[in-house]
Amino acid sequence: MLTKRIIPCLDIKDGRTVKGVNFEGLRDAGDPVELAQRYSEEGADELVFLDITATKEKRKTLVDLVKKISRRIDIPFTVGGGIGSVEEIADILHAGADKVSLNSAIVRDPDLINRAARQFGSQCIVAAVDAKRTDGQWTVFISGGSKNTGRDALQWITEAERRGAGEILLTSMDRDGTKSGFDLDLLSEVNQQVSIPVIASGGAGTIAHCRDAIKLGHADAVLAASIFHFREIEISLLKEELQRAQIPVRQTF
């Protein structure tokens, strides 16, 4: 069995790491370069950087900040936010990212997935999906969670895989920042539909939540922010507990 990954997430606004609840009420969580280095040293398997207001503000991702972070870490690095073209993907990868996370742009132009996968390889393309329960189904939201597209999330995720996405970053907007646990129903449904890795996002509050996302939701990785930013859970302890639950993880040293 492949090892399961622990992924801290840096939500960036105005060059600072922030964290909110249900995509609102953002509070400062620290310097992103310092946090990135800390997570790399503490045994995180990957790092995700999301410029959460780039799309809404109609600007590009903070390339200079991506370069600074990439110089300080030695783990795989995924960057998203405001990336809308093959050229912009190239800029982010050249700045030091290993993968790009695409959300609003691929909903508006699904063929961007095809073009990007052909040019850079599916392993570089992460389809990020912000899903929220509306009228009895999971619906896709874009523009930092501010715009309801009306699209069925499960249908969109299967289309993203078919078009060449190599991974799904699945965020439950209902659970985001609540620390009430991942949406296991959503995770299970998605994992029944796709064969590519699924990263669980939204709701991490305890070690048990992370364990359940993997064991019950069948996630390939768990992504969290505030529990790591504010040292509520140490990555090394989380990995130890996952190992005790017979979940394979990469050793920390």
C-alpha angles and dihedrals in degrees: 000000000000116000116260117239133231111209125185114206126217110204104196128205123166090349095304133103111250137177132196141165121262087353092301140091096042119201130187116265103176147272110328096214093052092045092048092053091047093053092047090053094044095058106264111164096217140353129227122203117192121184091207099189099040096095095043090048091046095234137119127265116274098266095179091056090049089054092050093051095045090056092056102048137061101197130089112285127206120193129193143163129093094009108143111155144039088252092055090048089054090051092053094047091048088051089062108275119135095202138014126223113217123192124141094025095057093047088055094041110020092179088069086079091056094047093046094046091050093050102038105016129256090267088071096050121085118182107213115203124190105199130187132179110251126164093348098311139078110260129196118244125191140183094060092317094303100110127060109214094188089227120139107248096215093051092047093050093052089049091051090054092047091051093054111273110153098203141013122227100199118194122185104212089196090061101034111129093351096107087215096123136274120294097259094183091056092045093049093048093050094046090053089055103046139044098203121091118281122208113208114223134173126050108036110154107138141024088252090058090056092046092050093048088059101035100036103020093040093226118170092211140009122224123199139166122178097038088060099034093055095037095243089139126021116222092227092054092047091053092048091053093047090053090052087055089056093253113140114233135167112265120250119221 
